[in-house]
């Protein structure tokens, strides 16, 4: 208490001056004079800047929740798109079961894909076979051979799973190739040469097929990816005279150098399809 009193006595003149200044500013601000309007305007500018900084801080710390919310919303939208694309066009868009009669109609089935969001916690782009680690595992419904995509395009395939994490073999891998197609339906295979992470190649494209820079390359139903996912964009075309085919150089749609969030895609019909195909091969 004695220290506080000594402080007041020492700086009494300064404290009195500042107090009088504050009172004068408040009184002037309450008047409708030019000076009062200037003070109010300046105060509004300062308070506005402070509120903006406060909002920026709150916004920054809320980005994680916002990203999770957007990812979940995108997952729902992708599922809806898959349902719309998966209608059996060989039959009526809606099949009704006649009342009192056996169910002999063909049931319309939608593309049965489930999208799960995940965050990338480790990623490589400089090895011959690059792997990506995500923060989702078997406890989250992730299993081997599920495809992985980003918001822009294809990423890879799940190869190892633990309860809380999963490892993905990236499209940037020399030991796997992906079935792909051009917009006109021409099929080929997309591979990586183990060199640049921003360049993929589409092979087995016949020389007579017209391709130009900027054309989009999509996945097919023959690959482990869902069909019609963007793989990349053609930027260079090379004609191979030895086999009369074209080699298409393309930039991948996904940015592997800055991969943060992905979708793990489960095809619920995949097990049945593989079982059928394996039974045919065994005969």
C-alpha positions in Angstrom: 0.0 0.0 0.0 2.8 2.4 0.9 4.5 1.6 -2.5 1.2 2.4 -4.3 0.8 5.8 -2.5 4.4 6.7 -3.3 3.8 5.8 -7.0 0.7 8.1 -7.0 2.6 11.0 -5.3 5.5 10.6 -7.8 3.4 10.6 -11.0 0.4 12.6 -9.7 0.8 15.4 -12.2 1.1 13.0 -15.1 -1.9 11.0 -13.9 -4.0 14.2 -13.4 -3.0 15.4 -16.9 -4.0 12.2 -18.6 -7.3 12.1 -16.6 -8.2 15.6 -17.7 -7.3 14.8 -21.3 -9.6 11.8 -21.3 -12.4 13.8 -19.8 -11.9 16.5 -22.5 -11.8 14.0 -25.3 -15.0 12.4 -24.1 -16.8 15.8 -23.8 -15.6 16.8 -27.3 -16.6 13.5 -28.8 -20.2 13.9 -27.4 -20.6 17.2 -29.1 -21.6 17.5 -32.8 -18.6 19.7 -33.7 -16.1 18.9 -36.4 -13.5 17.8 -33.8 -16.1 15.6 -32.1 -16.9 13.9 -35.4 -13.2 13.3 -36.1 -12.7 11.7 -32.7 -15.6 9.4 -33.1 -14.5 8.5 -36.6 -11.0 7.7 -35.5 -12.3 5.7 -32.6 -14.4 3.6 -34.9 -11.4 3.0 -37.2 -9.3 1.8 -34.3 -12.0 -0.4 -32.8 -12.7 -1.8 -36.3 -9.1 -2.8 -36.7 -9.0 -4.4 -33.2 -12.2 -6.4 -34.0 -10.7 -7.5 -37.3 -7.5 -8.8 -35.7 -9.6 -10.6 -33.1 -11.7 -12.1 -35.7 -8.6 -13.2 -37.7 -7.2 -15.0 -34.7 -10.5 -16.8 -34.0 -10.8 -17.7 -37.7 -7.3 -19.1 -37.8 -7.8 -21.4 -34.8 -11.2 -22.5 -36.2 -9.7 -23.6 -39.6 -9.4 -27.2 -38.4 -13.0 -27.5 -37.6 -14.0 -25.7 -40.8 -11.9 -28.1 -42.9 -13.4 -31.1 -41.3 -16.9 -29.7 -41.9 -16.1 -29.0 -45.5 -14.6 -32.5 -46.0 -17.6 -34.2 -44.6 -19.9 -32.1 -46.8 -17.8 -32.9 -49.9 -18.0 -36.6 -49.0 -21.8 -36.4 -48.9 -21.9 -34.6 -52.2 -19.6 -37.1 -53.8 -21.8 -39.9 -52.6 -24.9 -38.2 -54.1 -23.0 -37.7 -57.4 -22.1 -41.4 -57.5 -25.7 -42.3 -56.8 -26.9 -40.1 -59.7 -24.3 -41.6 -62.1 -25.0 -45.2 -61.0 -28.6 -45.5 -62.2 -29.1 -48.6 -64.3 -30.0 -47.0 -67.7 -31.0 -50.3 -69.2 -34.2 -50.3 -67.2 -36.7 -47.8 -65.9 -35.2 -45.2 -63.6 -37.6 -46.4 -60.9 -38.8 -50.0 -60.6 -41.9 -50.7 -58.6 -42.8 -54.0 -57.2 -46.4 -55.1 -58.2 -48.5 -55.6 -55.1 -49.3 -59.3 -54.4 -46.8 -60.6 -57.0 -43.4 -62.1 -56.6 -40.5 -59.8 -56.8 -39.2 -60.7 -60.3 -38.3 -57.2 -61.4 -34.7 -56.0 -61.8 -33.8 -53.9 -58.8 -32.1 -50.6 -59.6 -28.8 -50.3 -57.8 -26.8 -47.2 -57.3 -23.0 -47.0 -57.3 -22.3 -48.3 -53.9 -19.4 -46.1 -52.7 -18.6 -44.9 -49.2 -16.4 -41.9 -48.8 -14.3 -41.4 -45.6 -12.3 -38.3 -44.9 -8.7 -38.4 -43.7 -5.8 -36.1 -43.1 -2.3 -36.7 -44.5 0.3 -36.9 -41.8 3.3 -38.1 -43.9 4.0 -38.0 -47.6 6.9 -38.7 -50.0 7.4 -37.7 -53.6 11.1 -38.4 -54.3 11.2 -42.2 -54.0 10.6 -44.7 -56.8 7.6 -45.9 -54.9 6.0 -43.2 -52.8 3.9 -43.8 -49.8 1.4 -41.6 -47.9 0.3 -42.0 -44.3 -3.1 -40.9 -43.1 -4.7 -40.5 -39.7 -7.4 -43.2 -40.2 -7.1 -46.9 -39.8 -9.1 -50.1 -39.3 -11.0 -48.6 -36.4 -12.3 -46.0 -38.8 -13.4 -48.6 -41.4 -10.3 -48.4 -43.6 -9.1 -51.6 -45.2 -6.5 -52.7 -47.8 -7.1 -52.0 -51.5 -9.4 -49.1 -50.9 -8.8 -46.2 -53.4 -7.8 -42.8 -52.2 -8.6 -39.5 -53.9 -8.2 -35.8 -53.2 -10.6 -33.0 -53.9 -8.9 -32.6 -57.3 -8.1 -36.1 -58.5 -6.6 -39.6 -57.9 -4.0 -40.2 -55.1 -3.4 -43.9 -54.6 -4.4 -47.2 -53.0 -4.4 -48.4 -49.4 -1.8 -51.1 -48.9 -1.2 -51.3 -45.1 -3.6 -50.7 -42.2 -3.2 -50.4 -38.5 -6.0 -49.6 -36.0 -5.4 -45.9 -36.2 -3.3 -45.3 -39.4 -3.1 -46.4 -43.0 -0.3 -46.4 -45.6 -1.2 -45.5 -49.2 0.8 -46.5 -52.3 0.8 -43.3 -54.3 0.0 -43.0 -58.0 3.7 -41.8 -58.0 4.9 -45.4 -58.0 6.8 -47.3 -60.7 5.2 -50.7 -59.6 1.6 -49.9 -60.3 -0.3 -48.7 -63.4 -3.9 -47.4 -63.5 -6.5 -48.0 -66.2 -7.5 -44.6 -67.7 -9.4 -43.1 -70.5 -9.7 -39.9 -72.6 -12.9 -38.0 -72.9 -13.8 -39.8 -76.2 -13.6 -43.2 -74.4 -10.1 -44.2 -75.6 -8.5 -46.5 -73.1 -4.9 -46.7 -71.9 -2.7 -47.0 -68.8 -1.3 -44.3 -66.7 2.2 -44.9 -65.2 4.9 -42.9 -63.5 8.6 -43.0 -64.6 10.0 -42.4 -61.1 11.3 -39.0 -62.0 9.2 -35.9 -61.6 6.2 -35.9 -59.2 4.3 -33.5 -61.4 4.4 -35.6 -64.5 2.5 -38.8 -65.3 2.3 -40.7 -68.6 -0.6 -42.4 -70.4 0.5 -45.3 -72.7 -1.2 -47.5 -75.3 -3.0 -44.7 -77.1 -3.3 -45.4 -80.8 -1.7 -43.0 -83.2 -4.9 -42.2 -85.0 -6.6 -40.9 -81.9 -6.8 -37.1 -81.9 -5.4 -35.8 -78.7 -4.5 -32.2 -77.9 -2.8 -30.4 -75.0 -5.3 -29.6 -72.2 -7.3 -32.9 -72.7 -8.5 -34.5 -69.4 -7.6 -38.1 -68.5 -10.1 -40.0 -66.3 -10.2 -43.3 -64.4 -12.2 -46.3 -65.6 -14.2 -48.9 -63.9 -11.4 -51.4 -64.7 -9.1 -49.7 -62.1 -9.3 -49.8 -58.3 -10.6 -46.2 -58.5 -14.2 -45.2 -59.0 -14.8 -44.4 -62.7 -14.6 -40.8 -64.0 -12.2 -39.4 -61.4 -9.8 -36.9 -63.0 -6.2 -38.2 -63.1 -4.6 -35.4 -64.9 -4.3 -33.1 -67.9 -2.3 -33.7 -71.1 0.4 -31.1 -71.8 2.7 -33.0 -74.2 2.2 -35.7 -76.9 4.9 -37.9 -78.2 4.5 -40.3 -81.1 6.3 -43.7 -80.8 7.2 -44.9 -84.3 8.2 -48.4 -83.2 4.6 -49.3 -82.3 2.5 -46.6 -83.9 1.2 -45.4 -80.5 1.2 -42.1 -78.7 2.7 -41.4 -75.3 0.8 -38.7 -73.5 2.5 -36.6 -70.8 0.1 -35.2 -68.2 0.2 -33.2 -65.1 -1.6 -35.0 -62.2 -4.8 -33.4 -61.0 -3.8 -33.9 -57.4 -1.0 -31.7 -56.0 1.3 -34.3 -54.4 3.7 -31.7 -53.1 1.0 -30.1 -51.0 -1.4 -33.0 -50.1 -3.2 -32.3 -46.8 -6.7 -34.0 -46.9 -7.9 -37.0 -48.8 -11.0 -39.2 -49.3 -10.7 -43.0 -48.8 -13.3 -44.6 -51.0 -14.9 -48.0 -50.3 -16.6 -49.9 -53.1 -19.0 -52.2 -51.3 -19.5 -54.2 -54.5 -15.8 -54.8 -55.0 -15.6 -58.1 -52.9 -18.5 -59.7 -54.8 -17.0 -58.6 -58.2 -13.5 -60.1 -57.3 -15.1 -63.3 -56.0 -16.9 -63.7 -59.3 -13.8 -63.0 -61.4 -11.7 -65.3 -59.4 -14.2 -68.1 -59.8 -14.1 -67.7 -63.6 -10.3 -67.7 -63.7 -10.2 -71.0 -61.7 -12.3 -72.9 -64.2 
